Amino acid sequence: MREAVGKEFEDLTIMDMGLEGFLKPKEISALLLNIYWDAIIVYDEVEVLPGFLTCVRESIARSGWRRVKDGRAYRWILPEPMKEVRIL
């Protein structure tokens, strides 16, 4: 996979999951939130992911979530602590 995407990316995470679980998860983890935010689609047989990710990213931005770098990792800060935020 590294050869396919080139050396321009420092880190590479490969995600293999069912389309339904990606488009309609029961719960969005911090990892899935990061994937929605950073995803670069390598292969999309049904050609639904670009539009989906655009909508999700816009929803994340509108919701007030902020992603901050914390050392080598990222974390998300809610607009209001303990308030439920819906992005899908």
Steps between C-alpha positions, in 0.01 A plus 500: 500500500787737577614469139150580374461827692863610487725642767317829544316365805696446821247259651265260332202323655310245297136459593304197387140505614155449359350794317188500719711521818695791356200695371267428795703412808318438827756721674779719367828439680789748504677273250204506261470877541867534403446271202202706382710816533824374341387226259647477155304253293713254308220279367123548509309249292161666554628861470308620804787587737615837359155657541447334837834623637437853373165509683647351819793744502264794457283366781802459728606859429147635562462301822779690672732201551865604509791268439821589681841341488601351832860386475515251215125435500184700443198538722160653446348769720123529526342844458329445837630234742278190532256626235396247236601604150349342190693512175316229304 
